[in-house]
């Protein structure tokens, strides 16, 4: 199972209860029922902070380049047929990486479930690594999900 493969070249729709733009600090803070949709990918969280590259334009103009995105408070991510849940996460747009962390990070596709404490995803390739919570990574596989020849 490949990890979550995400795209950063499609339009993004963001909804939240509150938005605070801090141009001097090159960041935008979304709080309350944050929902982000980009193509077939949906992200939900309690809060999200978007950090912009300095000198990349004003946030309010829509021309600022995103450096990284931090999400917190019950993170849910769905991309295609895969879902992931975590306590927090960070998208690094320059390195094209996603890191989800928590007491229990769960990655699932259908009845296949992978559980650990940190999920690292290379967004452009979908390659993923799941780290254990001091013990071992847990995997539950559904034999019916295997492709037959």
DSSP file (Angstrom, degrees, kcal/mol; ACC not computed):
  #  RESIDUE AA STRUCTURE BP1 BP2  ACC     N-H-->O    O-->H-N    N-H-->O    O-->H-N    TCO  KAPPA ALPHA  PHI   PSI    X-CA   Y-CA   Z-CA
    1    1 A X              0   0    0      0, 0.0     2,-0.1     0, 0.0   108,-0.0   0.000 360.0 360.0 360.0 121.9    0.0    0.0    0.0
    2    2 A X        -     0   0    0      1,-0.1   125,-0.2   125,-0.1     3,-0.1  -0.449 360.0-110.5 -75.1 154.5    1.5    3.3   -1.0
    3    3 A X        -     0   0    0    123,-2.2     2,-0.3     1,-0.2    -1,-0.1  -0.073  56.2 -56.8 -73.5-178.0    1.2    6.2    1.3
    4    4 A X        -     0   0    0    123,-0.1     2,-0.6     1,-0.1   122,-0.2  -0.462  52.7-153.7 -64.8 122.7   -1.0    9.2    0.8
    5    5 A X        -     0   0    0     -2,-0.3     2,-0.3    74,-0.2   119,-0.1  -0.900  18.1-173.4-102.9 119.9   -0.1   10.9   -2.5
    6    6 A X        -     0   0    0    117,-1.1     2,-0.4    -2,-0.6   120,-0.1  -0.762  14.7-145.0-115.8 157.2   -0.9   14.6   -2.5
    7    7 A X        -     0   0    0     -2,-0.3     3,-0.1    31,-0.2    34,-0.1  -0.926  12.1-173.9-120.1 144.3   -0.8   17.3   -5.1
    8    8 A X  S    S+     0   0    0     -2,-0.4    -1,-0.1     1,-0.1     4,-0.1   0.148  73.8  77.7-119.9  19.7    0.0   20.9   -4.7
    9    9 A X  S    S+     0   0    0      2,-0.1     2,-0.3    29,-0.0    -1,-0.1   0.244  77.2  83.2-112.7  14.1   -0.8   22.1   -8.2
   10   10 A X  S    S-     0   0    0     -3,-0.1    -3,-0.0     1,-0.1     0, 0.0  -0.796  90.4 -86.4-112.3 158.4   -4.6   22.2   -7.9
   11   11 A X        -     0   0    0     -2,-0.3     2,-0.4     1,-0.1    28,-0.4  -0.271  42.2-139.7 -60.3 148.8   -6.8   25.0   -6.5
   12   12 A X        -     0   0    0     26,-0.1     2,-0.5    -4,-0.1    26,-0.2  -0.939  10.3-160.7-116.0 132.7   -7.4   24.9   -2.8
   13   13 A X  E     -A   37   0A   0     24,-2.6    24,-2.7    -2,-0.4     2,-0.4  -0.963  14.2-172.0-111.1 126.1  -10.7   25.6   -1.1
   14   14 A X  E     +A   36   0A   0     -2,-0.5     2,-0.4    22,-0.2    22,-0.2  -0.963   7.8 179.6-123.4 134.8  -10.5   26.4    2.6
   15   15 A X  E     +A   35   0A   0     20,-2.5    20,-2.7    -2,-0.4     2,-0.3  -0.982  13.1 149.3-128.8 143.7  -13.3   26.9    5.2
   16   16 A X        -     0   0    0     -2,-0.4    17,-0.2    18,-0.2    16,-0.2  -0.974  53.4-111.7-161.3 167.1  -13.1   27.7    8.9
   17   17 A X  S    S+     0   0    0     15,-2.5     2,-0.3    14,-0.8    15,-0.2   0.813 102.1  15.1 -72.1 -30.0  -15.0   29.5   11.7
   18   18 A X  E     -B   31   0A   0     13,-1.8    13,-2.2    14,-0.3     2,-0.4  -0.999  60.4-164.9-148.0 144.7  -12.3   32.2   11.9
   19   19 A X  E     -B   30   0A   0     -2,-0.3     2,-0.5    11,-0.2    11,-0.2  -0.998   4.3-174.2-131.7 129.9   -9.4   33.5    9.8
   20   20 A X  E     -B   29   0A   0      9,-2.4     9,-3.1    -2,-0.4     2,-0.5  -0.984   9.6-159.1-124.2 119.2   -6.7   35.8   11.1
   21   21 A X  E     -B   28   0A   0     -2,-0.5     2,-0.5     7,-0.2     7,-0.2  -0.861   9.0-175.3-101.5 127.9   -4.1   37.1    8.6
   22   22 A X  E > > +B   27   0A   0      5,-3.0     5,-1.7    -2,-0.5     3,-0.9  -0.751   5.5 175.7-121.7  81.3   -0.8   38.4    9.9
   23   23 A X  G > 5S+     0   0    0     -2,-0.5     3,-1.4     1,-0.2    -1,-0.2   0.879  78.2  56.4 -55.6 -43.6    1.0   39.8    6.9
   24   24 A X  G 3 5S+     0   0    0      1,-0.3    -1,-0.2     2,-0.1    -2,-0.0   0.827 114.3  40.6 -60.8 -28.0    4.1   41.1    8.9
   25   25 A X  G < 5S-     0   0    0     -3,-0.9    -1,-0.3     2,-0.2    -2,-0.2   0.393 109.8-125.8 -97.3   2.0    4.6   37.5   10.2
   26   26 A X  T < 5 +     0   0    0     -3,-1.4    26,-3.2    -4,-0.5     2,-0.3   0.908  69.8 111.9  53.8  48.3    3.8   35.9    6.8
   27   27 A X  E   < -BC  22  51A   0     -5,-1.7    -5,-3.0    24,-0.2     2,-0.4  -0.995  52.9-153.4-148.7 156.3    1.1   33.6    8.3
   28   28 A X  E     -BC  21  50A   0     22,-2.2    22,-2.9    -2,-0.3     2,-0.6  -0.997  15.1-152.7-127.7 133.7   -2.6   33.0    8.2
   29   29 A X  E     -BC  20  49A   0     -9,-3.1    -9,-2.4    -2,-0.4     2,-0.5  -0.932   8.5-170.8-114.6 118.7   -4.3   31.3   11.1
   30   30 A X  E     -BC  19  48A   0     18,-3.5    18,-2.8    -2,-0.6     2,-0.4  -0.920  11.8-178.8-106.4 129.4   -7.5   29.3   10.5
   31   31 A X  E     +BC  18  47A   0    -13,-2.2   -13,-1.8    -2,-0.5   -14,-0.8  -0.972  40.0  30.6-132.6 147.2   -9.5   28.2   13.6
   32   32 A X  E    S-     0   0A   0     14,-2.6   -15,-2.5    -2,-0.4   -14,-0.3   0.806 117.6  -3.5  80.1 111.4  -12.6   26.1   14.2
   33   33 A X  E    S-     0   0A   0    -17,-0.2     2,-0.3     1,-0.2    13,-0.2   0.884  80.6-166.5  48.3  51.8  -13.9   23.4   12.0
   34   34 A X  E     - C   0  45A   0     11,-2.1    11,-1.8   -18,-0.1     2,-0.4  -0.515   9.5-179.3 -73.0 131.6  -11.1   23.8    9.4
   35   35 A X  E     -AC  15  44A   0    -20,-2.7   -20,-2.5    -2,-0.3     2,-0.4  -0.990   6.2-174.8-135.8 126.6  -11.8   22.0    6.1
   36   36 A X  E     -AC  14  43A   0      7,-3.0     7,-2.8    -2,-0.4     2,-0.4  -0.980   1.8-172.1-122.9 129.4   -9.4   22.1    3.1
   37   37 A X  E     +AC  13  42A   0    -24,-2.7   -24,-2.6    -2,-0.4     2,-0.3  -0.987  11.8 164.7-124.6 128.6  -10.3   20.5   -0.2
   38   38 A X  E >   - C   0  41A   0      3,-2.7     3,-2.2    -2,-0.4     2,-0.2  -0.894  66.8 -53.9-142.1 108.9   -7.8   20.1   -3.1
   39   39 A X  T 3  S-     0   0    0    -28,-0.4    -1,-0.0    -2,-0.3    40,-0.0  -0.438 123.0 -16.2  60.8-124.9   -8.8   17.8   -5.9
   40   40 A X  T 3  S+     0   0    0     -2,-0.2    40,-1.5    -3,-0.1     2,-0.4   0.268 119.2  98.0 -93.5  10.6   -9.6   14.4   -4.3
   41   41 A X  E <   -CD  38  79A   0     -3,-2.2    -3,-2.7    38,-0.2     2,-0.4  -0.862  49.2-175.6-106.4 132.5   -7.9   15.3   -1.1
   42   42 A X  E     -CD  37  78A   0     36,-2.9    36,-2.9    -2,-0.4     2,-0.4  -0.992   2.2-171.0-125.9 133.3   -9.8   16.6    2.0
   43   43 A X  E     -CD  36  77A   0     -7,-2.8    -7,-3.0    -2,-0.4     2,-0.4  -0.981   3.2-176.5-122.3 134.0   -8.2   17.7    5.3
   44   44 A X  E     +CD  35  76A   0     32,-2.9    32,-2.8    -2,-0.4     2,-0.3  -0.991  15.0 146.9-129.5 141.6  -10.1   18.5    8.4
   45   45 A X  E     -C   34   0A   0    -11,-1.8   -11,-2.1    -2,-0.4    28,-0.2  -0.975  54.2-113.5-161.1 165.8   -8.6   19.9   11.7
   46   46 A X  E    S+     0   0A   0     27,-1.8   -14,-2.6    26,-1.4     2,-0.3   0.816 100.4   5.4 -75.5 -31.9   -9.5   22.1   14.6
   47   47 A X  E     -CE  31  72A   0     25,-1.8    25,-2.1   -16,-0.2     2,-0.3  -0.991  60.7-169.6-150.9 156.4   -6.8   24.6   13.6
   48   48 A X  E     -CE  30  71A   0    -18,-2.8   -18,-3.5    -2,-0.3     2,-0.5  -0.979   5.8-162.1-149.3 133.2   -4.4   25.3   10.8
   49   49 A X  E     -CE  29  70A   0     21,-2.7    21,-2.8    -2,-0.3     2,-0.6  -0.980   9.1-159.3-118.1 124.2   -1.5   27.8   10.4
   50   50 A X  E     -CE  28  69A   0    -22,-2.9   -22,-2.2    -2,-0.5     2,-0.5  -0.909   6.3-159.2-104.5 121.0   -0.3   28.5    6.9
   51   51 A X  E     -CE  27  68A   0     17,-3.0    16,-3.1    -2,-0.6    17,-1.4  -0.864   7.9-155.3-102.3 131.6    3.3   30.0    6.8
   52   52 A X  E     - E   0  66A   0    -26,-3.2    14,-0.2    -2,-0.5     2,-0.2  -0.747  24.8-100.7-106.7 152.3    4.3   31.9    3.7
   53   53 A X    >   -     0   0    0     12,-2.9     3,-1.6    -2,-0.3    12,-0.3  -0.502  44.5-109.2 -69.1 135.3    7.7   32.5    2.2
   54   54 A X  T 3  S+     0   0    0      1,-0.3    -1,-0.1    -2,-0.2   -29,-0.0  -0.421 103.5  19.8 -65.4 137.9    9.0   35.9    3.1
   55   55 A X  T 3  S+     0   0    0     -2,-0.1    -1,-0.3     2,-0.1     3,-0.1   0.529  92.2 112.4  80.2   5.9    9.1   38.2    0.0
   56   56 A X  S <  S-     0   0    0     -3,-1.6    -2,-0.1     1,-0.4     2,-0.1   0.271  88.1 -84.5 -94.3  11.8    6.7   36.0   -1.8
   57   57 A X        -     0   0    0      7,-0.2    -1,-0.4    -5,-0.1     2,-0.2  -0.243  59.8 -52.9 105.9 162.8    3.9   38.6   -1.9
   58   58 A X    >>> -     0   0    0      1,-0.1     5,-0.9    -3,-0.1     3,-0.7  -0.482  40.4-134.5 -75.4 142.8    1.1   39.5    0.6
   59   59 A X  G >45S+     0   0    0      1,-0.2     3,-1.5     2,-0.2     5,-0.2   0.917 105.6  55.9 -61.3 -44.6   -1.1   36.8    2.0
   60   60 A X  G 345S+     0   0    0      1,-0.3    -1,-0.2     2,-0.1    -2,-0.0   0.702 100.8  59.3 -64.8 -19.4   -4.2   38.9    1.4
   61   61 A X  G <45S-     0   0    0     -3,-0.7    -1,-0.3     1,-0.0    -2,-0.2   0.659 104.9-127.6 -82.0 -16.0   -3.3   39.3   -2.3
   62   62 A X  T <<5S+     0   0    0     -3,-1.5    -3,-0.1    -4,-0.5    -2,-0.1   0.513  86.1 102.0  81.5   4.2   -3.4   35.5   -2.9
   63   63 A X      < +     0   0    0     -5,-0.9     2,-0.2     2,-0.1    -4,-0.1   0.372  47.2 116.4-101.0   3.8    0.1   35.7   -4.4
   64   64 A X        -     0   0    0     -6,-0.6     2,-0.4    -5,-0.2    -7,-0.2  -0.498  64.4-126.7 -77.6 141.9    2.1   34.4   -1.5
   65   65 A X        -     0   0    0    -12,-0.3   -12,-2.9    -2,-0.2     2,-0.4  -0.744  24.4-123.8 -87.0 130.7    4.0   31.2   -1.8
   66   66 A X  E     +E   52   0A   0     -2,-0.4   -14,-0.3   -14,-0.2     3,-0.1  -0.594  28.1 179.1 -77.6 129.9    3.2   28.6    0.9
   67   67 A X  E     -     0   0A   0    -16,-3.1    26,-1.7     1,-0.4    27,-0.9   0.877  65.1 -20.6 -91.3 -55.1    6.3   27.4    2.9
   68   68 A X  E     -EF  51  92A   0    -17,-1.4   -17,-3.0    24,-0.2     2,-0.4  -0.982  51.7-142.7-153.7 161.6    4.6   25.0    5.3
   69   69 A X  E     -EF  50  91A   0     22,-2.4    22,-3.0    -2,-0.3     2,-0.5  -0.998  11.0-161.7-130.6 129.2    1.2   24.2    6.9
   70   70 A X  E     -EF  49  90A   0    -21,-2.8   -21,-2.7    -2,-0.4     2,-0.3  -0.943   8.9-171.3-111.4 132.4    0.7   23.1   10.5
   71   71 A X  E     +EF  48  89A   0     18,-2.7    18,-2.4    -2,-0.5     2,-0.3  -0.919   8.3 171.8-122.6 150.7   -2.5   21.4   11.5
   72   72 A X  E     +EF  47  88A   0    -25,-2.1   -25,-1.8    -2,-0.3   -26,-1.4  -0.950  39.0  51.6-151.0 163.4   -3.7   20.5   15.0
   73   73 A X  E    S-     0   0A   0     14,-1.0   -27,-1.8    -2,-0.3    -1,-0.2   0.993 118.4 -15.3  69.4  83.7   -6.6   19.2   17.1
   74   74 A X  E    S-     0   0A   0     13,-0.3     2,-0.4   -29,-0.2    13,-0.2   0.992  79.4-155.4  59.2  75.8   -8.0   16.0   15.6
   75   75 A X  E     - F   0  86A   0     11,-2.4    11,-2.0   -30,-0.1     2,-0.4  -0.664  14.0-177.4 -85.2 131.2   -6.5   15.9   12.1
   76   76 A X  E     -DF  44  85A   0    -32,-2.8   -32,-2.9    -2,-0.4     2,-0.4  -0.999   1.3-178.2-129.1 128.1   -8.3   13.9    9.5
   77   77 A X  E     -DF  43  84A   0      7,-2.9     7,-2.7    -2,-0.4     2,-0.4  -0.994   4.4-177.3-130.6 129.4   -6.9   13.5    6.0
   78   78 A X  E     +DF  42  83A   0    -36,-2.9   -36,-2.9    -2,-0.4     2,-0.4  -0.994   5.2 172.7-127.7 129.1   -8.5   11.6    3.1
   79   79 A X  E >   -DF  41  82A   0      3,-2.4     3,-2.0    -2,-0.4     2,-0.3  -0.931  65.7 -50.4-136.1 109.5   -6.9   11.2   -0.3
   80   80 A X  T 3  S-     0   0    0    -40,-1.5   -76,-0.0    -2,-0.4     0, 0.0  -0.492 123.9 -17.0  63.3-122.9   -8.6    9.0   -2.8
   81   81 A X  T 3  S+     0   0    0     -2,-0.3    29,-0.6    -3,-0.1     2,-0.3   0.422 120.9  90.8 -94.2   0.4   -9.3    5.7   -1.0
   82   82 A X  E <   -FG  79 109A   0     -3,-2.0    -3,-2.4    27,-0.2     2,-0.3  -0.741  52.2-171.7-103.3 146.8   -6.9    6.3    1.8
   83   83 A X  E     -FG  78 108A   0     25,-2.7    25,-3.0    -2,-0.3     2,-0.3  -0.969   2.6-172.5-132.2 149.0   -7.6    8.0    5.2
   84   84 A X  E     -FG  77 107A   0     -7,-2.7    -7,-2.9    -2,-0.3     2,-0.4  -0.998   2.6-167.5-139.7 142.6   -5.3    9.1    8.0
   85   85 A X  E     +FG  76 106A   0     21,-2.0    21,-1.8    -2,-0.3     2,-0.3  -0.969  19.5 148.2-127.5 147.5   -6.0   10.4   11.5
   86   86 A X  E     -F   75   0A   0    -11,-2.0   -11,-2.4    -2,-0.4    16,-0.2  -0.955  52.9-111.7-161.7 173.1   -3.6   12.0   13.9
   87   87 A X  E    S-     0   0A   0     14,-1.8   -14,-1.0    -2,-0.3   -13,-0.3   0.824  96.1  -7.8 -82.8 -35.7   -3.4   14.6   16.7
   88   88 A X  E     -FH  72 101A   0     13,-2.2    13,-2.6   -16,-0.2     2,-0.3  -0.948  63.3-173.8-153.6 169.5   -1.2   17.0   14.6
   89   89 A X  E     -FH  71 100A   0    -18,-2.4   -18,-2.7    -2,-0.3     2,-0.4  -0.992  13.3-147.1-164.2 163.4    0.6   17.4   11.4
   90   90 A X  E     -FH  70  99A   0      9,-2.3     9,-2.3    -2,-0.3     2,-0.5  -0.985   5.2-159.0-141.8 129.6    2.9   19.5    9.2
   91   91 A X  E     -FH  69  98A   0    -22,-3.0   -22,-2.4    -2,-0.4     2,-0.7  -0.936   7.1-161.0-103.0 123.0    3.1   19.8    5.4
   92   92 A X  E  >> -FH  68  97A   0      5,-3.0     5,-1.8    -2,-0.5     4,-1.1  -0.911   4.2-170.4-104.4 107.0    6.4   21.1    4.2
   93   93 A X  T  45S+     0   0    0    -26,-1.7    -1,-0.2    -2,-0.7   -25,-0.2   0.821  81.9  51.8 -71.1 -31.7    5.7   22.4    0.7
   94   94 A X  T  45S+     0   0    0    -27,-0.9    -1,-0.2     1,-0.2   -26,-0.1   0.944 119.2  34.4 -69.4 -48.2    9.4   22.9   -0.3
   95   95 A X  T  45S-     0   0    0      2,-0.1    -2,-0.2    28,-0.0    -1,-0.2   0.560 104.6-129.8 -82.6  -8.9   10.5   19.4    0.7
   96   96 A X  T  <5 +     0   0    0     -4,-1.1    27,-2.3     1,-0.2    28,-0.6   0.906  60.3 138.8  58.8  44.0    7.1   17.9   -0.4
   97   97 A X  E   < -HI  92 122A   0     -5,-1.8    -5,-3.0    25,-0.2     2,-0.4  -0.887  40.2-161.7-121.3 152.7    6.8   16.1    2.9
   98   98 A X  E     -HI  91 121A   0     23,-2.4    23,-3.0    -2,-0.3     2,-0.5  -0.999   6.1-171.4-128.6 131.7    3.9   15.4    5.3
   99   99 A X  E     -HI  90 120A   0     -9,-2.3    -9,-2.3    -2,-0.4     2,-0.4  -0.987   1.1-171.5-125.5 121.5    4.4   14.3    8.9
  100  100 A X  E     -HI  89 119A   0     19,-2.5    19,-2.7    -2,-0.5     2,-0.3  -0.938  11.7-178.8-110.4 135.0    1.4   13.3   11.0
  101  101 A X  E     +HI  88 118A   0    -13,-2.6   -13,-2.2    -2,-0.4   -14,-1.8  -0.905  15.3 115.5-131.9 157.5    2.0   12.7   14.7
  102  102 A X  E    S-     0   0A   0     15,-1.7     3,-0.3    -2,-0.3    -2,-0.0  -0.937  73.1 -74.8 166.9 177.0   -0.1   11.6   17.7
  103  103 A X  E    S+     0   0A   0      1,-0.3     2,-0.3    -2,-0.3    -1,-0.1   0.839 127.1  12.3 -62.8 -31.7   -0.7    9.1   20.5
  104  104 A X  E    S-     0   0A   0     13,-0.1     2,-0.5    -3,-0.1    -1,-0.3  -0.852  70.4-169.9-149.8 110.8   -2.2    7.0   17.7
  105  105 A X  E     - I   0 116A   0     11,-3.5    11,-2.3    -3,-0.3     2,-0.5  -0.893  14.0-165.1 -99.3 125.9   -1.7    7.7   14.0
  106  106 A X  E     -GI  85 115A   0    -21,-1.8   -21,-2.0    -2,-0.5     2,-0.5  -0.957  11.3-174.4-119.9 125.0   -4.0    5.5   11.8
  107  107 A X  E     +GI  84 114A   0      7,-2.8     7,-3.0    -2,-0.5     2,-0.3  -0.974  18.2 174.9-113.6 127.3   -3.6    5.1    8.1
  108  108 A X  E     -GI  83 113A   0    -25,-3.0   -25,-2.7    -2,-0.5     2,-0.3  -0.971  26.9-177.6-138.0 151.5   -6.3    3.0    6.4
  109  109 A X  E >  S-GI  82 112A   0      3,-2.3     3,-2.0    -2,-0.3     2,-0.2  -0.878  74.9 -47.6-143.1 108.9   -7.4    1.9    3.0
  110  110 A X  T 3  S-     0   0    0    -29,-0.6   -27,-0.0    -2,-0.3    -1,-0.0  -0.501 124.5 -20.2  62.7-128.4  -10.6   -0.2    3.1
  111  111 A X  T 3  S+     0   0    0     -2,-0.2     2,-0.5    -3,-0.1    -1,-0.3   0.429 114.3 104.1 -92.0   0.6  -10.2   -2.8    5.8
  112  112 A X  E <   -I  109   0A   0     -3,-2.0    -3,-2.3    29,-0.1     2,-0.4  -0.737  53.0-175.1 -83.4 124.7   -6.4   -2.5    5.8
  113  113 A X  E     -IJ 108 140A   0     27,-2.7    27,-3.0    -2,-0.5     2,-0.4  -0.983  15.0-170.3-130.7 130.7   -5.3   -0.5    8.9
  114  114 A X  E     -IJ 107 139A   0     -7,-3.0    -7,-2.8    -2,-0.4     2,-0.4  -0.979  11.5-169.6-119.5 128.7   -1.8    0.6    9.9
  115  115 A X  E     +IJ 106 138A   0     23,-3.1    23,-2.4    -2,-0.4     2,-0.2  -0.974  24.7 118.3-128.0 133.6   -1.2    2.1   13.3
  116  116 A X  E     -I  105   0A   0    -11,-2.3   -11,-3.5    -2,-0.4    16,-0.3  -0.778  63.1 -97.5-159.6-156.2    1.8    3.9   14.8
  117  117 A X  E    S+     0   0A   0     14,-3.0   -15,-1.7     1,-0.3     2,-0.3   0.563  99.6  31.7-117.3 -16.5    2.7    7.3   16.3
  118  118 A X  E     -IK 101 131A   0     13,-1.3    13,-3.3   -17,-0.2     2,-0.5  -0.960  58.8-166.0-148.1 127.7    4.3    9.1   13.4
  119  119 A X  E     -IK 100 130A   0    -19,-2.7   -19,-2.5    -2,-0.3     2,-0.5  -0.959   6.7-166.7-113.6 122.6    3.5    8.9    9.6
  120  120 A X  E     -IK  99 129A   0      9,-3.1     9,-2.4    -2,-0.5     2,-0.4  -0.944  10.0-175.5-110.2 125.2    6.1   10.4    7.2
  121  121 A X  E     -IK  98 128A   0    -23,-3.0   -23,-2.4    -2,-0.5     2,-0.9  -0.975  27.0-144.5-125.6 132.5    4.9   10.8    3.6
  122  122 A X  E >>  -I   97   0A   0      5,-2.9     4,-3.0    -2,-0.4     3,-0.6  -0.860  24.3-155.5 -88.2 106.6    6.8   12.0    0.5
  123  123 A X  T 34 S+     0   0    0    -27,-2.3  -117,-1.1    -2,-0.9    -1,-0.2   0.799  83.6  51.2 -62.5 -34.7    3.9   13.8   -1.1
  124  124 A X  T 34 S+     0   0    0    -28,-0.6    -1,-0.2     1,-0.2  -119,-0.1   0.823 124.4  26.4 -75.7 -29.0    5.0   13.6   -4.7
  125  125 A X  T <4 S-     0   0    0     -3,-0.6    -2,-0.2     2,-0.1    -1,-0.2   0.667  96.0-129.5-104.3 -21.2    5.7    9.9   -4.8
  126  126 A X     <  +     0   0    0     -4,-3.0  -123,-2.2     1,-0.3    -3,-0.2   0.478  53.0 152.2  82.5   1.8    3.3    8.7   -2.1
  127  127 A X        -     0   0    0     -5,-0.5    -5,-2.9  -125,-0.2     2,-0.3  -0.461  24.4-169.5 -67.3 137.3    6.1    6.7   -0.3
  128  128 A X  E     -K  121   0A   0     -7,-0.2     2,-0.4    -2,-0.1    -7,-0.2  -0.935  21.9-164.4-134.4 153.2    5.4    6.4    3.4
  129  129 A X  E     -K  120   0A   0     -9,-2.4    -9,-3.1    -2,-0.3     2,-0.5  -0.997  10.2-158.3-135.4 130.1    7.0    5.3    6.6
  130  130 A X  E     -K  119   0A   0     -2,-0.4     2,-0.3   -11,-0.2   -11,-0.2  -0.942   8.9-153.8-112.6 126.4    5.1    4.6    9.8
  131  131 A X  E     -K  118   0A   0    -13,-3.3   -14,-3.0    -2,-0.5   -13,-1.3  -0.768  16.9-119.1-102.0 145.4    7.0    4.8   13.2
  132  132 A X        -     0   0    0     -2,-0.3     2,-0.5   -16,-0.3     5,-0.1  -0.204  20.8-113.8 -76.8 168.2    6.0    2.9   16.3
  133  133 A X  S    S-     0   0    0      3,-0.4     3,-0.1   -16,-0.1    -1,-0.1  -0.363  79.4 -65.5 -96.9  50.7    5.0    4.3   19.6
  134  134 A X  S    S+     0   0    0     -2,-0.5     3,-0.1     1,-0.3    -1,-0.1   0.158 133.7  54.3  85.9 -20.8    8.0    2.9   21.5
  135  135 A X  S    S-     0   0    0      1,-0.2     2,-0.3     0, 0.0    -1,-0.3   0.422 108.1 -48.4-107.3-113.1    6.7   -0.6   20.8
  136  136 A X        -     0   0    0     -3,-0.1    -3,-0.4    -5,-0.1     2,-0.2  -0.931  48.2-104.6-131.9 153.7    5.8   -1.9   17.4
  137  137 A X        -     0   0    0     -2,-0.3     2,-0.4    -5,-0.1   -21,-0.2  -0.547  37.6-141.0 -71.2 140.6    3.8   -0.8   14.4
  138  138 A X  E     -J  115   0A   0    -23,-2.4   -23,-3.1    -2,-0.2     2,-0.4  -0.899  19.5-175.9-110.4 137.4    0.5   -2.6   14.2
  139  139 A X  E     -J  114   0A   0     -2,-0.4     2,-0.5   -25,-0.2   -25,-0.2  -0.997  11.9-170.5-133.8 133.9   -1.0   -3.7   10.8
  140  140 A X  E     -J  113   0A   0    -27,-3.0   -27,-2.7    -2,-0.4     2,-0.4  -0.977  15.5-168.9-122.7 116.3   -4.3   -5.4   10.1
  141  141 A X        -     0   0    0     -2,-0.5     2,-0.7   -29,-0.2   -29,-0.1  -0.863  17.6-141.1-110.5 139.3   -4.6   -6.6    6.5
  142  142 A X    >   -     0   0    0     -2,-0.4     3,-2.3     1,-0.1     4,-0.3  -0.871   8.6-151.1 -95.1 115.4   -7.8   -7.9    4.8
  143  143 A X  G >  S+     0   0    0     -2,-0.7     3,-1.2     1,-0.3    -1,-0.1   0.773  94.7  64.7 -59.4 -24.4   -6.9  -10.9    2.5
  144  144 A X  G 3  S+     0   0    0      1,-0.2    -1,-0.3    -3,-0.0    -2,-0.0   0.642  90.1  66.8 -71.9 -13.7   -9.8   -9.9    0.2
  145  145 A X  G <  S+     0   0    0     -3,-2.3    -1,-0.2     2,-0.1    -2,-0.2   0.601  77.5 105.2 -83.5 -10.4   -7.9   -6.7   -0.7
  146  146 A X  S <  S-     0   0    0     -3,-1.2     2,-0.2    -4,-0.3    -3,-0.0  -0.451  77.5-115.6 -72.1 141.6   -5.1   -8.5   -2.4
  147  147 A X        -     0   0    0     -2,-0.1     2,-0.3     2,-0.0    -1,-0.1  -0.554  27.3-144.0 -74.7 138.3   -5.1   -8.4   -6.2
  148  148 A X              0   0    0     -2,-0.2    -1,-0.0     1,-0.1     0, 0.0  -0.807 360.0 360.0-103.7 148.3   -5.7  -11.7   -7.9
  149  149 A X              0   0    0     -2,-0.3    -1,-0.1     0, 0.0    -2,-0.0   0.434 360.0 360.0 -91.9 360.0   -4.0  -12.7  -11.1
